[in-house]
Amino acid sequence: MGAFVISKRFDEYYKFVFTSRKGKAIFTSFRYELKFECEEGIDYFKSTIEEVTFVKVRTAGGKYYFKIMLEEAHFATSRKYNTELLLDKGIKEIQDYAHKAEILDFTLNEVIFQE
């Protein structure tokens, strides 16, 4: 099952990344000023997953990515994929697992693995 990972950006804003079961980033949110807004964004996405529209895009360099649209607004952008098949697998992962994915908070910068 995938996970939503909350972290701080270099500019002190918050973001979340939805990762696959294997830990690979699938999409990244836009920035949020406050952490609770980021958490609300995840909850909103999970509760409205049935209404999400995926807009597939191809770059000039031949890479594929998708935009996640909610209520006709751009909500998040996926990572770049080499093939359309991999892009479709990323979308499928979201559809199958996002609604039950756990939330991991890495904003406290605590040391996880002690010496």
C-alpha positions as CSV (number, residue, x, y, z in Angstrom):
1,M,0.0,0.0,0.0
2,G,1.2,3.5,-0.8
3,A,1.7,6.4,1.7
4,F,1.4,10.1,1.9
5,V,4.7,11.6,3.1
6,I,4.6,15.1,4.6
7,S,7.8,17.1,4.6
8,K,9.1,20.6,4.6
9,R,10.4,22.2,1.4
10,F,13.6,24.2,1.3
11,D,11.5,27.4,1.5
12,E,9.9,26.3,4.8
13,Y,6.5,25.5,3.2
14,Y,5.0,22.0,3.5
15,K,4.2,19.5,0.8
16,F,3.2,15.9,0.5
17,V,4.3,13.2,-1.8
18,F,2.2,10.1,-2.6
19,T,4.6,7.1,-2.8
20,S,4.0,3.7,-4.3
21,R,4.1,0.4,-2.3
22,K,7.8,0.3,-3.3
23,G,8.5,3.7,-2.0
24,K,8.8,5.5,-5.3
25,A,7.2,9.0,-5.6
26,I,4.1,9.1,-7.8
27,F,2.9,12.7,-7.4
28,T,3.8,15.7,-5.4
29,S,1.4,18.3,-4.0
30,F,1.7,22.0,-4.3
31,R,3.1,23.9,-1.3
32,Y,1.1,24.7,1.8
33,E,2.0,27.4,4.3
34,L,0.8,25.5,7.3
35,K,1.2,21.8,8.2
36,F,-2.5,21.4,9.1
37,E,-3.4,22.7,5.6
38,C,-1.2,20.0,4.1
39,E,-3.0,17.3,6.2
40,E,-6.4,18.7,5.2
41,G,-5.2,18.5,1.5
42,I,-4.5,14.8,2.0
43,D,-7.8,14.2,3.7
44,Y,-9.7,16.0,1.0
45,F,-7.9,14.1,-1.8
46,K,-8.6,10.8,-0.1
47,S,-12.3,11.6,0.4
48,T,-12.8,12.8,-3.2
49,I,-10.7,10.2,-5.0
50,E,-13.7,9.1,-7.1
51,E,-14.0,12.6,-8.5
52,V,-10.3,13.0,-9.6
53,T,-9.5,13.5,-13.2
54,F,-6.1,12.5,-14.6
55,V,-4.9,14.7,-17.5
56,K,-2.0,12.9,-19.3
57,V,0.7,15.1,-20.8
58,R,3.8,14.4,-22.9
59,T,6.8,16.7,-22.7
60,A,8.8,17.9,-25.7
61,G,11.5,15.5,-24.6
62,G,9.2,12.5,-24.9
63,K,8.5,11.9,-21.1
64,Y,5.0,11.4,-19.8
65,Y,3.4,12.8,-16.7
66,F,-0.1,13.6,-15.5
67,K,-1.9,16.4,-13.7
68,I,-4.4,15.6,-11.0
69,M,-7.5,17.7,-11.3
70,L,-10.1,18.1,-8.6
71,E,-13.2,20.2,-9.2
72,E,-11.6,21.5,-12.4
73,A,-8.6,22.8,-10.4
74,H,-5.0,21.6,-10.7
75,F,-4.3,19.7,-7.5
76,A,-1.0,18.0,-8.0
77,T,1.5,16.9,-10.6
78,S,3.1,13.4,-11.1
79,R,6.7,12.6,-11.6
80,K,8.0,12.0,-15.2
81,Y,7.6,8.5,-16.7
82,N,9.6,7.0,-19.6
83,T,6.5,5.2,-21.1
84,E,2.8,5.6,-21.2
85,L,2.4,2.2,-19.7
86,L,4.4,3.2,-16.6
87,L,2.3,6.4,-16.4
88,D,-0.9,4.3,-16.4
89,K,0.5,2.1,-13.7
90,G,1.1,5.2,-11.5
91,I,-2.5,6.3,-12.0
92,K,-3.7,2.8,-11.2
93,E,-1.7,2.8,-8.0
94,I,-3.4,6.0,-6.9
95,Q,-6.9,4.7,-7.8
96,D,-6.3,1.4,-5.9
97,Y,-4.4,2.6,-2.8
98,A,-4.7,6.3,-2.1
99,H,-8.0,6.2,-0.2
100,K,-6.5,3.8,2.4
101,A,-2.8,5.0,2.4
102,E,-1.3,6.0,5.7
103,I,0.2,9.4,6.4
104,L,3.9,9.7,7.4
105,D,5.1,13.0,8.9
106,F,8.8,13.8,8.3
107,T,8.5,17.5,9.3
108,L,10.1,17.2,12.7
109,N,13.5,16.2,11.4
110,E,14.0,13.7,14.1
111,V,16.7,11.1,13.8
112,I,14.9,7.8,13.1
113,F,17.9,5.5,13.2
114,Q,20.0,6.1,16.4
115,E,23.7,5.1,16.4
